[in-house]
Amino acid sequence: MESTYLKNGMKVIYMFKPGNLTSFSIGLDAGANVENIDEIGIAHMVEHMVFKDTTHRSEYEINIACDRVFGFNNAMTNFPYVIYYGTTLSQDFKTGLEIYSDILINPTFPERGFKEEKQVIIEELKEWKEDIYQYCEDTLLANAFKNRRLKELIIGSEENIRSISLENIKEFYSKYYCPENCIISIVSSLSYEDIINIVEGEFSEWRFKSHHKKEILYESNIKGIFQKEKEGIEGCKLQYCFPINNLNEKQVIALRIFNFAFGEGTSSILFDEIRTKNGFAYEVSSLVKNEKGIKLFVISLGTSIETIEKAKQCVENCILKVQDKGFFEKIYNEDTMRNYSKMIKLKQELKYEKSIILANALTTTEIMYNDFNRVFEELEELVTITPVELYETICSTLINPTIQMIVP
């Protein structure tokens, strides 16, 4: 891999991959994390609005151009970033990148269509809320924290969406959409020299300007059990969250090894206890969320109203088991940890075979940690974790959760 900065401050990351495709991911530190309390939802709305019109293309012309060049393209707003990404044939990379440079550098934010785009986002919000797992997570986070941006939806509420003006959009864009706040990663069979020449050609007119930085606020979670009724559902959802923002990098890697046996796959401790032995749930899993501004360990499952208390007790029994040193040493010894590390690495390598996923990972990792090499370095560090380090990490992490129950 290679990287460089353009004269305007934009960072370019390049990775060679043989084949006929080129994937790229353009990211900015302009996600929901940077919003002020009176700007909830604006980062996501800016992501929508840059596609409306530019000084060179109408929205329809943008859509036609994208359909002609991209095998796949999209954009996404998360808490720590916003990304714009796509895959073309390598011979069409320059054309595809020009379309996106036009979108990002030259948006006009027209009044025409603004009201309609708000309605599109409101419809997106309705679909978001229909996902019961997502609804449970959103409710959990709202109850777990008092001040973190994380407690509000990325997309905002309908009231938030309707209150945003075009002037708000332009002001946010002016603050955060600038080259020195931008990373582009390209995974391609084209040469590094060709890639740099193309990127410089398309983005050199984007002028450097001072941009805003915002410190991320973390806080202790509100411990306890929260229950909420929701009409129109038959099953129940149960989620736990444990903050991990106080863990260092090595402890987070240790937590990933722990989670491989604890909550991933059909042989995991959670799956075996809750589904295989007791039949309390169809789906049960746990996940390490180490993204900037999120940083949580989460356990999720779906069950019935009749078994939700028993399922909850099963989760807590599993947590107590892994904190028992005798049980822990049977599951997490040096041999098993080497095997878990190997399987984690295998799954990551398989995921990154898709060039667009790799491009996104390089960009988002650089935005969050200022070090895109962590994408691969973390995999190498898996084998350095000892059972003692792992045990100490889980004992200090799996305590005092926020628990959310969604019931009919």
C-alpha positions in Angstrom: 0.0 0.0 0.0 1.1 3.6 -0.6 -0.3 7.0 0.4 0.4 10.6 -0.3 -1.2 14.1 0.2 -2.2 16.3 -2.7 -1.2 20.0 -2.5 -4.6 20.9 -1.3 -4.3 18.6 1.8 -6.5 15.7 0.5 -5.0 12.3 1.4 -4.8 9.5 -1.2 -4.4 5.8 -0.2 -3.6 3.3 -2.9 -3.6 -0.5 -2.9 -2.8 -2.7 -5.9 -5.3 -5.5 -6.7 -5.1 -7.4 -10.0 -8.2 -7.6 -12.2 -10.3 -5.4 -14.3 -12.1 -3.4 -11.5 -11.2 -0.3 -9.6 -13.0 0.6 -6.4 -12.8 3.9 -4.5 -14.1 5.3 -1.3 -14.1 9.0 -0.6 -14.7 9.8 3.1 -14.9 12.9 5.3 -14.9 13.5 9.0 -18.4 14.9 8.5 -20.7 12.2 10.1 -23.2 12.6 12.8 -20.5 12.9 15.5 -19.7 16.5 14.4 -23.3 17.7 14.6 -24.4 20.2 17.3 -27.5 19.6 19.4 -29.5 21.8 17.0 -28.2 20.0 13.9 -29.4 16.5 14.5 -29.8 14.8 11.1 -28.0 17.4 9.0 -24.9 15.3 8.1 -27.2 12.7 6.6 -29.2 15.3 4.7 -26.1 16.9 3.3 -25.1 13.4 2.0 -28.5 13.3 0.1 -28.4 16.9 -1.1 -25.0 16.8 -2.8 -26.5 14.5 -5.4 -29.4 16.9 -6.3 -27.6 19.3 -8.7 -24.1 20.5 -9.4 -22.8 23.4 -11.5 -22.3 21.0 -14.4 -25.1 18.4 -14.0 -28.7 18.2 -13.0 -29.8 15.4 -10.6 -31.2 13.4 -13.6 -27.9 13.8 -15.4 -26.0 12.6 -12.3 -28.2 9.5 -12.1 -27.7 8.8 -15.8 -23.9 9.2 -15.6 -23.7 6.9 -12.6 -25.8 4.2 -14.3 -23.5 4.3 -17.3 -20.2 3.9 -15.4 -20.7 2.2 -12.1 -21.3 -1.5 -11.4 -22.1 -0.4 -7.9 -22.1 3.0 -6.1 -23.6 4.4 -3.0 -23.1 6.8 -0.1 -23.5 6.4 3.7 -23.5 8.5 6.8 -22.4 7.0 10.1 -21.6 8.6 13.4 -17.8 8.9 12.7 -17.8 9.6 8.9 -19.7 10.0 5.7 -18.5 8.0 2.7 -19.1 8.1 -1.1 -18.0 5.0 -2.9 -18.2 2.9 -6.1 -16.7 0.3 -8.4 -16.0 0.8 -12.1 -14.1 -1.0 -14.8 -10.5 0.2 -14.4 -10.8 1.8 -17.9 -13.8 3.9 -16.6 -12.2 4.9 -13.3 -11.4 8.5 -14.4 -14.9 9.0 -15.6 -16.4 7.7 -12.4 -14.1 9.7 -10.2 -15.0 12.9 -12.2 -18.7 12.4 -11.5 -18.0 12.1 -7.8 -15.6 15.0 -7.7 -18.3 17.1 -9.4 -20.8 16.0 -6.8 -18.6 16.8 -3.8 -16.9 20.0 -5.1 -19.7 21.6 -7.0 -23.1 21.0 -5.4 -25.6 23.9 -5.8 -28.1 22.8 -3.1 -31.2 23.9 -5.2 -34.5 25.0 -3.6 -36.2 22.9 -6.2 -36.6 19.3 -4.9 -35.5 20.2 -1.3 -39.0 19.6 0.2 -39.3 16.4 -1.7 -35.9 15.2 -0.5 -37.0 15.8 3.0 -40.0 13.6 2.4 -37.7 10.9 1.0 -35.7 10.9 4.2 -38.8 10.8 6.3 -39.9 7.7 4.4 -36.4 6.3 5.1 -36.9 7.0 8.8 -40.2 5.1 8.7 -38.5 2.0 7.2 -35.7 2.4 9.8 -38.2 2.2 12.6 -39.9 -0.9 11.1 -36.7 -2.9 11.7 -37.3 -4.2 15.2 -33.7 -5.0 16.0 -32.8 -1.5 14.9 -35.6 -0.1 17.0 -34.4 -2.0 20.0 -30.9 -0.7 19.6 -32.0 2.9 19.1 -34.2 2.7 22.2 -31.3 1.1 24.1 -28.9 3.9 23.2 -31.5 6.6 24.1 -31.8 5.1 27.5 -28.1 4.3 28.0 -26.7 7.9 27.6 -27.7 11.4 28.6 -25.4 13.6 26.4 -23.7 11.5 23.7 -24.7 12.1 20.1 -25.1 8.3 19.9 -28.4 8.6 21.8 -30.2 10.2 18.8 -30.7 8.5 15.4 -28.2 9.3 12.7 -31.1 10.3 10.5 -32.7 12.4 13.2 -36.4 12.6 14.1 -39.1 13.7 11.7 -39.1 17.0 13.6 -35.3 17.4 13.1 -35.6 16.6 9.4 -38.4 19.1 8.8 -36.6 21.9 10.7 -33.4 21.8 8.6 -33.1 24.7 6.1 -31.0 25.0 2.9 -28.9 27.6 4.8 -28.2 25.0 7.5 -27.1 22.6 4.7 -24.8 25.1 3.1 -23.3 26.1 6.4 -22.5 22.5 7.4 -21.1 21.7 4.0 -18.9 24.8 4.2 -17.5 23.7 7.6 -16.7 20.1 6.8 -16.5 19.4 3.1 -13.0 20.5 2.3 -9.9 18.6 0.9 -7.9 18.5 4.1 -10.8 16.8 5.8 -11.1 14.2 3.0 -9.6 10.8 2.4 -9.8 8.8 -0.8 -8.8 5.1 -1.0 -8.4 3.4 -4.3 -8.1 -0.4 -4.8 -7.1 -1.0 -8.4 -4.9 -2.8 -11.0 -4.0 0.6 -12.4 -0.5 1.9 -11.4 0.0 4.1 -8.5 1.3 6.9 -10.8 -1.8 6.7 -13.0 -4.1 6.8 -9.9 -2.3 9.8 -8.5 -2.4 11.7 -11.8 -6.2 11.0 -12.2 -7.0 12.0 -8.6 -4.9 15.2 -8.9 -6.7 16.0 -12.2 -10.1 15.7 -10.7 -9.6 17.2 -7.2 -6.7 19.8 -7.6 -9.2 22.6 -8.0 -10.8 21.8 -4.6 -9.1 24.5 -2.5 -7.7 24.2 0.9 -9.5 25.9 3.7 -9.5 25.7 7.5 -12.1 23.2 8.7 -13.7 22.5 12.1 -12.6 19.7 14.4 -14.9 18.4 17.1 -13.9 16.5 20.2 -15.9 13.3 20.7 -17.8 13.1 24.0 -17.9 9.8 25.9 -19.7 9.1 29.1 -20.6 6.3 31.5 -23.7 4.4 30.5 -26.9 4.5 32.6 -27.0 1.0 34.2 -30.2 -0.9 34.5 -33.1 -2.6 32.7 -35.4 -0.7 30.5 -38.6 -2.1 29.0 -40.8 -0.6 26.2 -43.9 -1.9 24.6 -44.3 -1.7 20.8 -47.6 -2.3 19.0 -47.7 -4.6 16.0 -45.0 -7.1 17.0 -45.3 -10.7 18.2 -41.8 -11.5 19.4 -39.6 -9.7 21.9 -36.1 -8.2 21.5 -33.4 -8.1 24.1 -30.1 -6.1 23.9 -27.3 -5.4 26.3 -24.6 -2.8 25.8 -21.3 -2.3 27.6 -19.1 0.8 26.8 -15.6 0.0 25.7 -14.3 3.6 25.1 -11.9 3.1 28.1 -10.2 0.1 26.5 -6.8 0.6 24.8 -6.1 -0.8 21.3 -4.7 -4.1 22.6 -7.7 -4.6 24.9 -10.1 -4.1 22.0 -8.2 -6.8 20.0 -8.5 -9.1 23.0 -12.2 -8.4 23.1 -12.5 -9.5 19.4 -10.8 -12.8 20.2 -13.1 -13.3 23.2 -16.2 -12.5 21.1 -15.3 -15.1 18.5 -16.1 -17.9 21.0 -18.6 -16.0 23.0 -21.1 -14.7 20.5 -20.1 -15.4 16.9 -21.4 -18.4 14.9 -23.5 -21.5 15.8 -20.8 -23.0 18.1 -20.6 -19.8 20.3 -21.2 -19.9 24.0 -24.3 -17.7 23.7 -25.8 -19.7 20.8 -25.2 -23.0 22.4 -26.8 -22.0 25.7 -29.7 -19.9 24.5 -30.7 -21.6 21.3 -29.2 -25.1 21.1 -29.8 -26.2 24.8 -32.9 -24.2 25.7 -34.6 -23.1 22.4 -35.2 -19.6 23.8 -34.1 -17.7 20.6 -33.7 -18.1 16.8 -31.0 -15.4 16.5 -28.5 -14.5 19.2 -25.2 -12.8 18.7 -22.7 -10.3 20.2 -20.6 -7.7 18.5 -17.6 -5.4 19.1 -18.4 -1.9 17.8 -15.1 0.0 18.0 -16.0 2.9 15.7 -15.1 6.4 16.9 -18.0 7.8 18.8 -19.7 4.4 19.3 -17.3 2.0 21.1 -19.7 -0.6 22.6 -19.9 -4.3 23.1 -23.4 -5.4 22.3 -25.4 -8.6 22.9 -28.7 -9.1 20.9 -31.3 -11.7 20.6 -35.0 -12.2 19.7 -37.3 -14.3 21.8 -40.9 -14.6 23.0 -42.8 -12.8 25.8 -43.1 -16.1 27.6 -39.3 -16.8 27.6 -37.7 -13.3 27.6 -36.9 -13.5 31.4 -35.4 -16.9 31.0 -33.4 -15.8 28.0 -32.2 -12.8 29.9 -31.1 -15.1 32.8 -29.2 -17.3 30.2 -27.3 -14.3 28.9 -26.3 -13.4 32.4 -25.3 -16.9 33.2 -23.0 -17.0 30.1 -21.4 -13.7 31.3 -20.8 -15.2 34.8 -19.4 -18.4 33.2 -16.7 -16.6 31.2 -15.7 -14.6 34.2 -15.2 -17.8 36.2 -11.5 -18.5 35.9 -11.9 -22.3 35.7 -14.5 -22.1 32.9 -12.5 -19.4 31.1 -9.3 -21.4 31.0 -11.1 -24.4 29.4 -12.4 -22.1 26.5 -9.6 -19.6 26.2 -6.2 -21.2 26.4 -3.2 -20.5 24.2 -4.1 -23.2 21.6 -7.7 -22.2 21.3 -6.8 -18.5 21.1 -4.4 -19.2 18.3 -7.1 -20.9 16.4 -9.7 -18.1 17.1 -7.1 -15.6 15.8 -6.6 -17.6 12.7 -10.3 -17.8 12.0 -10.8 -14.1 12.6 -8.1 -13.4 10.1 -9.6 -15.8 7.6 -13.0 -14.1 7.8 -11.4 -10.6 7.5 -9.4 -11.7 4.5 -12.5 -13.2 2.8 -14.4 -9.9 3.5 -11.6 -7.8 2.0 -11.5 -9.9 -1.2 -14.2 -7.5 -2.3 -12.3 -4.4 -3.4 -15.1 -2.0 -2.5 -15.3 -3.3 1.1 -11.5 -2.9 1.4 -11.5 0.6 0.0 -14.2 1.6 2.5 -12.2 0.0 5.4 -9.1 1.9 4.4 -10.9 5.2 4.2 -13.0 4.9 7.4 -10.0 3.5 9.4 -7.9 6.5 8.4 -10.7 8.9 9.3 -11.3 7.4 12.7 -7.7 6.5 13.8 -5.4 8.5 11.4 -3.8 5.2 10.5 -5.2 3.1 7.6 -2.5 0.4 8.2 -4.6 -0.7 11.2 -6.9 -2.5 8.7 -4.2 -5.2 8.5 -1.9 -4.6 11.5 -4.8 -5.5 13.8 -5.0 -8.9 12.3 -1.3 -9.5 12.9 -1.6 -8.3 16.5 -4.3 -11.0 17.3 -1.6 -13.6 18.0 0.1 -11.4 20.6 -2.8 -11.5 23.1 -2.3 -13.7 26.1 -5.0 -15.5 28.1 -4.2 -13.3 31.1 -4.7 -10.1 29.1 -8.0 -11.5 27.7 -9.4 -12.5 31.1 -8.5 -9.1 32.6 -10.2 -7.4 29.7 -13.5 -9.2 29.9 -13.7 -9.0 33.7 -13.3 -5.2 33.5 -15.7 -4.8 30.5 -18.7 -7.1 31.1 -20.0 -5.2 34.1 -22.9 -2.9 34.8 -24.7 -3.1 31.4 -27.7 -1.2 30.0 -30.4 -3.7 29.1 -33.2 -3.0 26.7 -36.3 -5.1 26.3 -38.9 -4.5 23.6 -42.2 -6.4 24.2 -45.6 -6.5 22.5 
